[in-house]
Amino acid sequence: MLLHPTRLLFYLTLMTGTMISISSSSWLGAWIGLEINLLSFIPLMSNKNNQFSTEAALKYFLTQALASAILIFGAICLGFNSQLPFSATQNFFLLNSLIAATLLLKMGAAPFHFWFPGVMEGLSWLNGLILMTWQKIAPLMLISYVFSPSLMNFTFIILCALAGSLGGFNQTSLRKIMAYSSINHLGWMLAATLLGNPYWITYFLFYSFLSSSIVLLFNLFNISHIAQIFSIPLASPILKLALFCNLLSLGGLPPFLGFLPKWIIIQGMVSAGYYFIITIMVTLTLITLYFYIRMGYSAFMIAHHETKWLLTPTLSVSSQILVIFSFSFSFLGLLLCSMIISIV
């Protein structure tokens, strides 16, 4: 299905829409790119074997269509700001806030995250990965143009960290847990946009790598709930260790690689004087570690069971090599990056 010509066409236009948005010099061009991206992703969400895919596609379409309508309205008003009954400063602030809110709605960031976990629940792991990573590139790039230090934007950042931390407490679905984890990481990316494009791009690249490593394992073993993790019939304990080390790395626990982007953001926020914001974000991020530790606790305690007819290797050699590489890079990446930086 992945190599079907029609799906390849939609993947191509999906990437093209994002490239148009991030390379556009006007809000109209950015809106066109977002629409191409949206209309390319909707057909990719369909899946005959998943009864929730149609519901997820409908939710996604309605939400994105609403956000696109408000975005083009704000862009038109921004182009004719002299006709609005506001002073120039107030006018630009209100319109920038409106555009920022619509882009947050497109990304699924708090407090506009109501659709994100539900859509994730109805997607395959590959489509869920695209929704968590690629679909955020264009809105993040656009929001960096209008996102400035203000009380409203600080509130958005804190709400993302809060909703991502507390939202997954009672979840047993791995897709919803990954969705709330993505919302928490969005708070860090929004904070990074206040520091400059290199900060959020660096954080996004690390987040995408770690999310891809975890989703790869979930997809290979076709697991969707926490209860299924406890009895993963892995042929080698190293593969199970790789999964939970990647989870802890995604949570930003030292000495894993996932701590490096958070370390960079913390240093940047402290240097900029945002002490209160970064303190709240670090505190709330510690709560997300609870999700990952809950998933990996029984495996860490060697409390798992295996059935005799599943003791044969369940992964191909290439898949095992890929998983072990991601585990090694996640476990030793912080040390290697520190050594490279000290040498340079």
C-alpha positions as a Markdown table, in Angstrom:
| # | Residue | x | y | z |
|---|---|---|---|---|
| 1 | Met | 0.0 | 0.0 | 0.0 |
| 2 | Leu | 2.8 | 2.4 | 0.8 |
| 3 | Leu | 4.3 | 2.1 | -2.8 |
| 4 | His | 0.9 | 2.5 | -4.5 |
| 5 | Pro | 1.2 | 5.1 | -7.3 |
| 6 | Thr | -1.8 | 7.1 | -5.9 |
| 7 | Arg | -0.3 | 7.2 | -2.4 |
| 8 | Leu | 3.1 | 8.2 | -3.7 |
| 9 | Leu | 1.4 | 11.1 | -5.5 |
| 10 | Phe | -0.3 | 12.2 | -2.3 |
| 11 | Tyr | 2.9 | 11.9 | -0.4 |
| 12 | Leu | 4.6 | 14.1 | -3.0 |
| 13 | Thr | 1.9 | 16.8 | -2.9 |
| 14 | Leu | 1.9 | 16.6 | 0.9 |
| 15 | Met | 5.6 | 17.5 | 0.9 |
| 16 | Thr | 5.1 | 20.1 | -1.8 |
| 17 | Gly | 2.4 | 21.9 | 0.2 |
| 18 | Thr | 4.7 | 22.2 | 3.2 |
| 19 | Met | 7.5 | 23.5 | 1.0 |
| 20 | Ile | 5.2 | 26.1 | -0.6 |
| 21 | Ser | 4.2 | 27.3 | 2.9 |
| 22 | Ile | 7.6 | 27.7 | 4.4 |
| 23 | Ser | 9.1 | 29.3 | 1.3 |
| 24 | Ser | 6.2 | 31.7 | 0.6 |
| 25 | Ser | 6.7 | 35.5 | 1.0 |
| 26 | Ser | 3.0 | 36.2 | 1.6 |
| 27 | Trp | 0.3 | 34.9 | 3.8 |
| 28 | Leu | -1.8 | 34.0 | 0.8 |
| 29 | Gly | 1.0 | 31.7 | -0.6 |
| 30 | Ala | 1.4 | 30.2 | 2.9 |
| 31 | Trp | -2.4 | 29.5 | 3.0 |
| 32 | Ile | -2.3 | 27.9 | -0.4 |
| 33 | Gly | 0.5 | 25.6 | 0.7 |
| 34 | Leu | -1.4 | 24.6 | 3.9 |
| 35 | Glu | -4.5 | 23.8 | 1.8 |
| 36 | Ile | -2.5 | 21.6 | -0.6 |
| 37 | Asn | -1.0 | 19.9 | 2.4 |
| 38 | Leu | -4.4 | 19.3 | 4.0 |
| 39 | Leu | -6.1 | 18.0 | 0.8 |
| 40 | Ser | -3.1 | 15.6 | 0.3 |
| 41 | Phe | -3.2 | 14.2 | 3.8 |
| 42 | Ile | -7.0 | 13.5 | 3.9 |
| 43 | Pro | -6.8 | 10.6 | 1.3 |
| 44 | Leu | -3.8 | 9.1 | 3.1 |
| 45 | Met | -5.8 | 8.8 | 6.3 |
| 46 | Ser | -8.3 | 6.3 | 4.7 |
| 47 | Asn | -7.8 | 2.7 | 5.7 |
| 48 | Lys | -10.2 | -0.2 | 4.9 |
| 49 | Asn | -9.0 | -2.2 | 7.9 |
| 50 | Asn | -9.6 | 0.6 | 10.4 |
| 51 | Gln | -13.2 | 1.5 | 11.2 |
| 52 | Phe | -12.1 | 4.8 | 12.9 |
| 53 | Ser | -10.1 | 6.2 | 10.0 |
| 54 | Thr | -13.2 | 7.8 | 8.4 |
| 55 | Glu | -14.2 | 9.5 | 11.6 |
| 56 | Ala | -10.6 | 10.7 | 12.2 |
| 57 | Ala | -10.4 | 12.1 | 8.6 |
| 58 | Leu | -13.7 | 14.0 | 9.1 |
| 59 | Lys | -12.6 | 15.4 | 12.4 |
| 60 | Tyr | -9.2 | 16.5 | 10.9 |
| 61 | Phe | -10.9 | 18.0 | 7.8 |
| 62 | Leu | -13.4 | 20.1 | 9.7 |
| 63 | Thr | -10.9 | 21.4 | 12.2 |
| 64 | Gln | -8.3 | 22.3 | 9.5 |
| 65 | Ala | -11.0 | 23.9 | 7.3 |
| 66 | Leu | -12.1 | 26.1 | 10.2 |
| 67 | Ala | -8.5 | 27.1 | 11.0 |
| 68 | Ser | -7.8 | 27.8 | 7.3 |
| 69 | Ala | -10.9 | 30.0 | 7.0 |
| 70 | Ile | -9.8 | 32.1 | 10.1 |
| 71 | Leu | -6.3 | 32.2 | 8.8 |
| 72 | Ile | -7.2 | 33.7 | 5.4 |
| 73 | Phe | -9.5 | 36.1 | 7.2 |
| 74 | Gly | -6.7 | 37.3 | 9.4 |
| 75 | Ala | -4.3 | 37.5 | 6.4 |
| 76 | Ile | -6.8 | 39.6 | 4.4 |
| 77 | Cys | -7.4 | 42.0 | 7.4 |
| 78 | Leu | -3.6 | 42.3 | 7.8 |
| 79 | Gly | -3.4 | 43.4 | 4.2 |
| 80 | Phe | -6.1 | 46.1 | 4.7 |
| 81 | Asn | -5.2 | 47.1 | 8.3 |
| 82 | Ser | -5.7 | 50.8 | 7.6 |
| 83 | Gln | -9.4 | 50.2 | 7.1 |
| 84 | Leu | -9.9 | 48.6 | 10.6 |
| 85 | Pro | -11.1 | 50.8 | 13.5 |
| 86 | Phe | -8.0 | 50.1 | 15.6 |
| 87 | Ser | -4.8 | 51.9 | 16.2 |
| 88 | Ala | -1.9 | 50.5 | 14.3 |
| 89 | Thr | -0.2 | 48.9 | 17.3 |
| 90 | Gln | -3.4 | 47.3 | 18.6 |
| 91 | Asn | -4.4 | 46.3 | 15.2 |
| 92 | Phe | -1.2 | 44.3 | 14.5 |
| 93 | Phe | -1.3 | 42.7 | 17.9 |
| 94 | Leu | -4.8 | 41.5 | 17.6 |
| 95 | Leu | -4.3 | 40.2 | 14.0 |
| 96 | Asn | -1.0 | 38.5 | 15.0 |
| 97 | Ser | -2.8 | 36.9 | 18.0 |
| 98 | Leu | -5.6 | 35.7 | 15.7 |
| 99 | Ile | -3.2 | 34.2 | 13.2 |
| 100 | Ala | -1.1 | 32.6 | 15.9 |
| 101 | Ala | -4.3 | 31.0 | 17.4 |
| 102 | Thr | -5.3 | 29.5 | 14.0 |
| 103 | Leu | -1.8 | 28.1 | 13.6 |
| 104 | Leu | -2.0 | 26.6 | 17.1 |
| 105 | Leu | -5.3 | 25.0 | 16.1 |
| 106 | Lys | -3.7 | 23.5 | 13.0 |
| 107 | Met | -0.9 | 22.0 | 15.0 |
| 108 | Gly | -3.1 | 20.7 | 17.8 |
| 109 | Ala | -1.5 | 22.8 | 20.5 |
| 110 | Ala | -3.3 | 23.6 | 23.7 |
| 111 | Pro | -5.8 | 25.1 | 24.4 |
| 112 | Phe | -6.9 | 24.0 | 20.8 |
| 113 | His | -5.9 | 20.4 | 21.2 |
| 114 | Phe | -9.4 | 18.9 | 21.5 |
| 115 | Trp | -9.2 | 17.2 | 18.1 |
| 116 | Phe | -5.6 | 15.9 | 18.2 |
| 117 | Pro | -5.9 | 12.7 | 20.5 |
| 118 | Gly | -9.1 | 11.7 | 18.8 |
| 119 | Val | -7.7 | 11.9 | 15.3 |
| 120 | Met | -4.5 | 10.1 | 16.4 |
| 121 | Glu | -6.6 | 7.2 | 17.7 |
| 122 | Gly | -8.1 | 6.6 | 14.3 |
| 123 | Leu | -4.8 | 6.6 | 12.3 |
| 124 | Ser | -2.3 | 4.0 | 11.5 |
| 125 | Trp | 1.1 | 4.4 | 13.1 |
| 126 | Leu | 2.7 | 5.7 | 9.9 |
| 127 | Asn | 0.0 | 8.4 | 9.5 |
| 128 | Gly | 0.2 | 9.2 | 13.2 |
| 129 | Leu | 3.9 | 9.8 | 12.8 |
| 130 | Ile | 3.3 | 12.1 | 9.9 |
| 131 | Leu | 0.7 | 14.0 | 11.9 |
| 132 | Met | 3.1 | 14.4 | 14.9 |
| 133 | Thr | 6.1 | 15.5 | 12.9 |
| 134 | Trp | 5.7 | 16.6 | 9.2 |
| 135 | Gln | 2.4 | 18.3 | 9.6 |
| 136 | Lys | 3.8 | 20.6 | 12.2 |
| 137 | Ile | 6.7 | 22.0 | 10.1 |
| 138 | Ala | 4.7 | 24.6 | 8.1 |
| 139 | Pro | 2.6 | 25.9 | 11.1 |
| 140 | Leu | 5.7 | 26.2 | 13.3 |
| 141 | Met | 7.6 | 28.1 | 10.6 |
| 142 | Leu | 4.6 | 30.4 | 10.1 |
| 143 | Ile | 4.0 | 30.9 | 13.8 |
| 144 | Ser | 7.7 | 31.9 | 14.3 |
| 145 | Tyr | 6.8 | 35.1 | 12.2 |
| 146 | Val | 4.1 | 36.3 | 14.6 |
| 147 | Phe | 5.1 | 34.7 | 17.9 |
| 148 | Ser | 6.6 | 37.3 | 20.2 |
| 149 | Pro | 7.1 | 37.5 | 24.0 |
| 150 | Ser | 3.8 | 38.4 | 25.5 |
| 151 | Leu | 1.5 | 37.3 | 28.3 |
| 152 | Met | -0.9 | 35.5 | 25.9 |
| 153 | Asn | 1.9 | 33.6 | 24.2 |
| 154 | Phe | 3.5 | 32.6 | 27.5 |
| 155 | Thr | 0.0 | 31.3 | 28.5 |
| 156 | Phe | -0.1 | 29.2 | 25.3 |
| 157 | Ile | 3.3 | 27.7 | 26.1 |
| 158 | Ile | 2.3 | 26.8 | 29.7 |
| 159 | Leu | -1.0 | 25.4 | 28.6 |
| 160 | Cys | 0.7 | 23.1 | 26.1 |
| 161 | Ala | 3.1 | 21.8 | 28.8 |
| 162 | Leu | 0.2 | 21.4 | 31.2 |
| 163 | Ala | -2.2 | 19.7 | 28.8 |
| 164 | Gly | 0.5 | 17.4 | 27.5 |
| 165 | Ser | 1.5 | 16.4 | 31.1 |
| 166 | Leu | -1.9 | 15.9 | 32.7 |
| 167 | Gly | -3.9 | 14.7 | 29.7 |
| 168 | Gly | -2.2 | 11.3 | 29.5 |
| 169 | Phe | -2.5 | 10.3 | 33.1 |
| 170 | Asn | -5.5 | 8.0 | 32.7 |
| 171 | Gln | -4.8 | 6.9 | 29.1 |
| 172 | Thr | -4.1 | 3.3 | 28.2 |
| 173 | Ser | -4.0 | 3.9 | 24.4 |
| 174 | Leu | -0.4 | 4.3 | 23.1 |
| 175 | Arg | -1.6 | 6.6 | 20.3 |
| 176 | Lys | -3.3 | 9.0 | 22.8 |
| 177 | Ile | -0.2 | 8.9 | 25.0 |
| 178 | Met | 2.0 | 9.8 | 22.0 |
| 179 | Ala | -0.5 | 12.5 | 21.1 |
| 180 | Tyr | -0.3 | 14.1 | 24.6 |
| 181 | Ser | 3.4 | 13.7 | 24.6 |
| 182 | Ser | 3.5 | 15.6 | 21.2 |
| 183 | Ile | 1.4 | 18.4 | 22.8 |
| 184 | Asn | 3.9 | 18.7 | 25.6 |
| 185 | His | 6.8 | 18.9 | 23.2 |
| 186 | Leu | 4.9 | 21.5 | 21.2 |
| 187 | Gly | 5.1 | 23.7 | 24.3 |
| 188 | Trp | 8.9 | 23.4 | 24.2 |
| 189 | Met | 9.0 | 24.2 | 20.5 |
| 190 | Leu | 6.8 | 27.3 | 20.9 |
| 191 | Ala | 9.2 | 28.4 | 23.7 |
| 192 | Ala | 12.1 | 27.8 | 21.3 |
| 193 | Thr | 10.5 | 30.0 | 18.6 |
| 194 | Leu | 10.9 | 33.0 | 21.1 |
| 195 | Leu | 14.7 | 32.3 | 20.9 |
| 196 | Gly | 15.1 | 32.0 | 17.2 |
| 197 | Asn | 14.6 | 29.5 | 14.3 |
| 198 | Pro | 17.8 | 27.4 | 15.0 |
| 199 | Tyr | 16.4 | 26.5 | 18.5 |
| 200 | Trp | 13.0 | 25.1 | 17.4 |
| 201 | Ile | 14.4 | 23.5 | 14.3 |
| 202 | Thr | 17.0 | 21.7 | 16.4 |
| 203 | Tyr | 14.4 | 20.6 | 18.9 |
| 204 | Phe | 12.1 | 19.4 | 16.2 |
| 205 | Leu | 14.7 | 17.3 | 14.5 |
| 206 | Phe | 15.6 | 15.5 | 17.7 |
| 207 | Tyr | 11.9 | 15.0 | 18.5 |
| 208 | Ser | 11.2 | 13.6 | 15.0 |
| 209 | Phe | 14.1 | 11.1 | 15.3 |
| 210 | Leu | 13.0 | 9.8 | 18.7 |
| 211 | Ser | 9.3 | 9.7 | 17.8 |
| 212 | Ser | 10.2 | 7.8 | 14.6 |
| 213 | Ser | 12.2 | 5.2 | 16.5 |
| 214 | Ile | 9.4 | 4.5 | 19.0 |
| 215 | Val | 6.6 | 4.4 | 16.3 |
| 216 | Leu | 8.8 | 2.0 | 14.3 |
| 217 | Leu | 8.7 | -0.5 | 17.1 |
| 218 | Phe | 5.0 | 0.0 | 17.8 |
| 219 | Asn | 4.3 | -0.5 | 14.1 |
| 220 | Leu | 6.5 | -3.6 | 13.8 |
| 221 | Phe | 4.8 | -5.4 | 16.7 |
| 222 | Asn | 1.4 | -3.9 | 15.9 |
| 223 | Ile | 0.6 | -2.8 | 19.4 |
| 224 | Ser | -1.8 | -0.1 | 20.4 |
| 225 | His | -2.3 | -0.4 | 24.2 |
| 226 | Ile | -0.1 | -0.5 | 27.3 |
| 227 | Ala | -1.2 | -4.0 | 28.2 |
| 228 | Gln | 0.2 | -5.3 | 24.9 |
| 229 | Ile | 3.7 | -4.0 | 25.8 |
| 230 | Phe | 4.1 | -6.2 | 28.8 |
| 231 | Ser | 4.0 | -9.3 | 26.6 |
| 232 | Ile | 6.0 | -8.2 | 23.6 |
| 233 | Pro | 7.5 | -11.4 | 22.2 |
| 234 | Leu | 10.8 | -9.9 | 21.4 |
| 235 | Ala | 13.5 | -12.3 | 20.2 |
| 236 | Ser | 16.2 | -10.3 | 22.0 |
| 237 | Pro | 16.1 | -8.4 | 25.3 |
| 238 | Ile | 18.1 | -5.7 | 23.6 |
| 239 | Leu | 15.2 | -4.8 | 21.4 |
| 240 | Lys | 12.9 | -4.4 | 24.4 |
| 241 | Leu | 15.6 | -2.4 | 26.1 |
| 242 | Ala | 15.8 | -0.2 | 23.0 |
| 243 | Leu | 12.1 | 0.6 | 23.2 |
| 244 | Phe | 12.1 | 1.8 | 26.7 |
| 245 | Cys | 15.4 | 3.7 | 26.4 |
| 246 | Asn | 13.9 | 5.5 | 23.5 |
| 247 | Leu | 10.8 | 6.3 | 25.6 |
| 248 | Leu | 12.9 | 7.7 | 28.4 |
| 249 | Ser | 14.9 | 9.6 | 25.9 |
| 250 | Leu | 11.7 | 11.1 | 24.4 |
| 251 | Gly | 10.8 | 12.2 | 28.0 |
| 252 | Gly | 14.1 | 14.1 | 28.2 |
| 253 | Leu | 15.8 | 12.0 | 30.9 |
| 254 | Pro | 19.6 | 12.4 | 31.2 |
| 255 | Pro | 21.9 | 10.9 | 30.0 |
| 256 | Phe | 19.8 | 10.0 | 26.9 |
| 257 | Leu | 19.9 | 12.0 | 23.7 |
| 258 | Gly | 16.5 | 13.5 | 24.3 |
| 259 | Phe | 17.9 | 15.6 | 27.1 |
| 260 | Leu | 20.1 | 17.5 | 24.7 |
| 261 | Pro | 17.5 | 19.7 | 23.0 |
| 262 | Lys | 15.8 | 20.4 | 26.3 |
| 263 | Trp | 19.2 | 21.4 | 27.7 |
| 264 | Ile | 19.7 | 23.8 | 24.8 |
| 265 | Ile | 16.2 | 25.4 | 25.3 |
| 266 | Ile | 16.8 | 25.7 | 29.0 |
| 267 | Gln | 20.1 | 27.5 | 28.5 |
| 268 | Gly | 18.5 | 29.8 | 25.9 |
| 269 | Met | 15.5 | 30.6 | 28.1 |
| 270 | Val | 17.7 | 31.3 | 31.1 |
| 271 | Ser | 19.9 | 33.5 | 29.1 |
| 272 | Ala | 16.8 | 35.4 | 27.8 |
| 273 | Gly | 15.6 | 35.8 | 31.4 |
| 274 | Tyr | 12.5 | 33.6 | 31.2 |
| 275 | Tyr | 13.1 | 32.0 | 34.5 |
| 276 | Phe | 9.4 | 31.5 | 35.6 |
| 277 | Ile | 8.3 | 30.0 | 32.3 |
| 278 | Ile | 11.2 | 27.5 | 32.0 |
| 279 | Thr | 10.7 | 26.4 | 35.7 |
| 280 | Ile | 7.1 | 25.5 | 35.1 |
| 281 | Met | 8.0 | 23.7 | 31.8 |
| 282 | Val | 10.7 | 21.6 | 33.4 |
| 283 | Thr | 8.4 | 20.7 | 36.3 |
| 284 | Leu | 5.5 | 19.7 | 34.1 |
| 285 | Thr | 7.8 | 17.7 | 31.8 |
| 286 | Leu | 8.8 | 15.5 | 34.7 |
| 287 | Ile | 5.2 | 14.4 | 34.9 |
| 288 | Thr | 5.4 | 13.1 | 31.4 |
| 289 | Leu | 8.1 | 10.7 | 32.5 |
| 290 | Tyr | 5.4 | 9.0 | 34.5 |
| 291 | Phe | 3.8 | 7.8 | 31.2 |
| 292 | Tyr | 7.0 | 6.3 | 29.9 |
| 293 | Ile | 8.0 | 4.7 | 33.2 |
| 294 | Arg | 4.6 | 3.2 | 33.6 |
| 295 | Met | 5.0 | 1.6 | 30.2 |
| 296 | Gly | 8.4 | 0.3 | 30.9 |
| 297 | Tyr | 8.3 | -0.6 | 34.6 |
| 298 | Ser | 7.3 | -4.2 | 34.2 |
| 299 | Ala | 9.9 | -4.8 | 31.5 |
| 300 | Phe | 12.6 | -3.1 | 33.6 |
| 301 | Met | 11.6 | -5.4 | 36.5 |
| 302 | Ile | 11.8 | -8.5 | 34.1 |
| 303 | Ala | 8.2 | -9.2 | 34.9 |
| 304 | His | 6.9 | -10.3 | 31.5 |
| 305 | His | 5.7 | -13.6 | 30.0 |
| 306 | Glu | 6.3 | -15.3 | 26.7 |
| 307 | Thr | 4.5 | -18.1 | 25.0 |
| 308 | Lys | 6.5 | -20.9 | 23.6 |
| 309 | Trp | 5.2 | -20.7 | 20.1 |
| 310 | Leu | 6.4 | -17.1 | 19.8 |
| 311 | Leu | 10.0 | -17.6 | 20.9 |
| 312 | Thr | 11.3 | -17.6 | 17.3 |
| 313 | Pro | 12.7 | -14.3 | 16.1 |
| 314 | Thr | 9.9 | -11.9 | 15.1 |
| 315 | Leu | 12.0 | -9.2 | 13.4 |
| 316 | Ser | 14.0 | -9.3 | 10.2 |
| 317 | Val | 17.8 | -8.7 | 10.4 |
| 318 | Ser | 17.4 | -5.3 | 8.8 |
| 319 | Ser | 14.7 | -4.3 | 11.3 |
| 320 | Gln | 16.9 | -5.4 | 14.3 |
| 321 | Ile | 19.8 | -3.5 | 13.0 |
| 322 | Leu | 17.7 | -0.4 | 12.6 |
| 323 | Val | 16.2 | -0.7 | 16.1 |
| 324 | Ile | 19.6 | -1.3 | 17.7 |
| 325 | Phe | 21.1 | 1.7 | 15.8 |
| 326 | Ser | 18.3 | 4.0 | 17.1 |
| 327 | Phe | 18.8 | 2.6 | 20.6 |
| 328 | Ser | 22.6 | 3.1 | 20.5 |
| 329 | Phe | 22.2 | 6.7 | 19.1 |
| 330 | Ser | 19.6 | 7.5 | 21.7 |
| 331 | Phe | 21.7 | 6.1 | 24.5 |
| 332 | Leu | 25.1 | 7.4 | 23.5 |
| 333 | Gly | 24.0 | 10.5 | 21.5 |
| 334 | Leu | 24.4 | 13.0 | 24.3 |
| 335 | Leu | 27.9 | 11.8 | 25.0 |
| 336 | Leu | 28.9 | 11.9 | 21.4 |
| 337 | Cys | 27.4 | 15.4 | 20.8 |
| 338 | Ser | 29.1 | 16.7 | 23.9 |
| 339 | Met | 32.5 | 15.3 | 22.6 |
| 340 | Ile | 31.9 | 16.9 | 19.2 |
| 341 | Ile | 31.0 | 20.2 | 20.6 |
| 342 | Ser | 34.1 | 20.2 | 22.9 |
| 343 | Ile | 36.4 | 19.3 | 20.0 |
| 344 | Val | 34.9 | 22.0 | 17.8 |
